[in-house]
Amino acid sequence: MNLKPSNPNYSKWLSDIHDMHEKFGAKEWVDHKFAMKNFKTLNDFLAFRLDFLEEEFEETQMAFLKKDPTEVVDGLIDLIVIAIGTLQLFDCDADLAWNEVLRANMEKEPGANKSRKNPFGLPDMNKPEGWKGPEYHAGHVGMLTEIFKNEKERIQTLREKRDLENEFKGQVANSQYE
């Protein structure tokens, strides 16, 4: 699903992100790289976006330590903008994915998580017997499936080439002693 404001079920946040990406040409850039099958660049761009999330998270933590409420809220919104933006750029259906994660979480039961301390007295979300996690299909994950498939193949090819080069170097080195 392309995230377009014309969809009546479309989230306002998704619409805003769509407009921002249109303004700055980000979606057009990603779509062009995908059409050109430049999967390595897209893989690297996703890594860049994930690093961006980490950077914003660290800034939000610093704002928390400084007890700066404005910067905490700003940081939390920045995390949402980057996360939603990344989903939109890679054609992931954020609404479908959201609904699936929500469904899975709502099927959990209140209780105590023995592997993590919870000093607040609020219940943890425990997985009941037979619980099923979020079930994704191609529409949820957009172009990520094809990007990752091609990146795995590219890396495997590089490994095979490296192994062949190492084998050749080993044969050359061994031939010196024959």
C-alpha positions as CSV (number, residue, x, y, z in Angstrom):
1,M,0.0,0.0,0.0
2,N,1.4,3.4,-0.9
3,L,0.8,5.8,1.9
4,K,-1.3,8.5,0.3
5,P,-3.5,11.1,2.0
6,S,-6.4,10.2,-0.3
7,N,-7.0,7.0,1.6
8,P,-9.9,7.6,4.1
9,N,-8.4,5.2,6.6
10,Y,-5.1,6.9,6.5
11,S,-3.6,8.2,9.8
12,K,-3.0,11.9,10.0
13,W,0.6,11.2,11.2
14,L,1.2,9.1,8.1
15,S,-0.3,11.8,5.9
16,D,2.0,14.4,7.5
17,I,5.1,12.2,6.9
18,H,4.0,11.6,3.3
19,D,3.8,15.3,2.8
20,M,7.2,15.9,4.3
21,H,8.8,13.2,2.2
22,E,7.1,14.7,-0.9
23,K,8.5,18.1,-0.1
24,F,12.1,16.8,0.4
25,G,12.0,14.2,-2.4
26,A,12.9,11.4,0.0
27,K,10.2,9.0,-1.3
28,E,11.0,9.7,-4.9
29,W,14.7,9.0,-4.1
30,V,13.9,5.6,-2.4
31,D,11.5,4.6,-5.2
32,H,14.2,5.4,-7.8
33,K,16.8,3.4,-6.0
34,F,14.4,0.5,-5.7
35,A,13.4,0.7,-9.4
36,M,17.1,0.7,-10.3
37,K,17.6,-2.4,-8.0
38,N,20.2,-0.5,-6.0
39,F,19.5,-2.7,-3.0
40,K,22.9,-2.1,-1.3
41,T,22.2,1.7,-1.2
42,L,18.7,1.0,0.2
43,N,20.1,-1.4,2.8
44,D,22.7,1.3,3.8
45,F,19.9,3.9,3.9
46,L,17.9,1.7,6.3
47,A,20.9,1.4,8.5
48,F,21.3,5.2,8.4
49,R,17.7,5.6,9.5
50,L,18.1,3.1,12.3
51,D,21.2,5.0,13.5
52,F,19.2,8.1,13.3
53,L,16.6,6.5,15.7
54,E,19.4,5.6,18.1
55,E,20.8,9.1,18.0
56,E,17.4,10.6,18.7
57,F,16.8,8.1,21.5
58,E,20.1,9.1,23.2
59,E,19.2,12.8,22.9
60,T,15.9,12.0,24.5
61,Q,17.6,10.1,27.3
62,M,19.9,13.1,27.9
63,A,16.8,15.4,28.0
64,F,15.3,13.1,30.6
65,L,18.5,13.2,32.7
66,K,18.5,17.0,32.5
67,K,14.8,17.0,33.4
68,D,13.9,19.0,30.4
69,P,10.3,18.2,29.6
70,T,10.2,20.1,26.3
71,E,13.2,18.2,24.9
72,V,11.8,14.9,26.2
73,V,8.5,15.5,24.3
74,D,10.5,16.8,21.2
75,G,12.7,13.7,21.3
76,L,9.7,11.3,21.6
77,I,8.0,12.9,18.7
78,D,11.3,12.8,16.7
79,L,11.4,9.1,17.3
80,I,7.9,8.7,16.0
81,V,8.6,10.8,13.0
82,I,11.7,8.8,12.1
83,A,10.0,5.5,12.7
84,I,6.9,6.3,10.7
85,G,9.0,8.0,8.0
86,T,11.1,4.9,7.7
87,L,8.1,2.7,7.3
88,Q,6.6,5.0,4.7
89,L,9.8,5.3,2.7
90,F,10.1,1.6,2.4
91,D,6.4,1.1,1.5
92,C,5.6,-0.7,4.7
93,D,1.9,-0.6,5.6
94,A,2.2,1.0,9.0
95,D,-1.5,0.9,9.6
96,L,-1.7,-2.9,8.9
97,A,1.4,-3.5,10.9
98,W,0.1,-1.4,13.8
99,N,-3.2,-3.3,13.8
100,E,-1.3,-6.7,13.8
101,V,1.0,-5.7,16.7
102,L,-2.0,-4.3,18.6
103,R,-3.9,-7.5,18.1
104,A,-1.1,-9.6,19.4
105,N,-0.5,-7.3,22.4
106,M,-4.2,-7.2,23.2
107,E,-4.3,-11.0,23.3
108,K,-1.7,-11.0,26.1
109,E,-2.9,-11.3,29.7
110,P,-2.1,-9.2,32.7
111,G,0.4,-10.7,35.1
112,A,3.9,-10.6,36.4
113,N,7.0,-11.0,34.3
114,K,9.5,-12.9,36.5
115,S,12.4,-12.1,34.2
116,R,12.1,-8.3,34.7
117,K,11.6,-6.3,37.8
118,N,8.5,-4.0,37.8
119,P,8.5,-1.7,40.8
120,F,5.4,0.1,39.8
121,G,2.7,-2.4,40.6
122,L,1.3,-2.3,37.1
123,P,0.7,-5.6,35.4
124,D,3.1,-6.9,32.7
125,M,1.8,-8.2,29.4
126,N,2.2,-12.0,29.5
127,K,1.8,-14.3,26.5
128,P,-0.9,-16.9,27.3
129,E,-0.5,-20.5,26.1
130,G,-1.1,-20.6,22.4
131,W,-0.4,-16.9,21.9
132,K,0.6,-15.9,18.4
133,G,2.8,-13.0,17.7
134,P,2.2,-10.5,15.0
135,E,1.7,-12.2,11.6
136,Y,3.2,-10.2,8.8
137,H,2.7,-10.6,5.1
138,A,4.4,-8.9,2.1
139,G,2.1,-5.8,2.4
140,H,3.3,-5.1,5.9
141,V,7.0,-5.1,5.2
142,G,7.0,-3.3,1.8
143,M,10.2,-3.4,-0.1
144,L,12.3,-4.7,2.8
145,T,11.8,-8.4,1.8
146,E,13.4,-7.8,-1.7
147,I,16.1,-5.5,-0.3
148,F,17.2,-8.1,2.3
149,K,16.9,-11.0,-0.1
150,N,19.2,-9.3,-2.5
151,E,21.6,-8.1,0.2
152,K,21.9,-11.6,1.5
153,E,22.7,-12.9,-2.0
154,R,25.2,-10.1,-2.6
155,I,27.0,-10.8,0.7
156,Q,27.0,-14.6,0.0
157,T,28.6,-13.9,-3.4
158,L,31.2,-11.7,-1.8
159,R,32.0,-14.4,0.8
160,E,32.3,-17.0,-2.0
161,K,34.6,-14.7,-3.9
162,R,36.7,-14.1,-0.8
163,D,36.8,-17.9,-0.1
164,L,38.0,-18.5,-3.7
165,E,40.6,-15.8,-3.4
166,N,41.8,-17.2,-0.1
167,E,41.9,-20.7,-1.6
168,F,43.9,-19.4,-4.6
169,K,46.3,-17.6,-2.3
170,G,46.7,-20.7,-0.2
171,Q,47.5,-22.8,-3.4
172,V,50.0,-20.2,-4.5
173,A,51.7,-20.2,-1.1
174,N,51.7,-24.0,-0.9
175,S,53.2,-24.3,-4.4
176,Q,56.2,-22.4,-3.2
177,Y,57.1,-25.3,-1.0
178,E,56.6,-28.1,-3.5
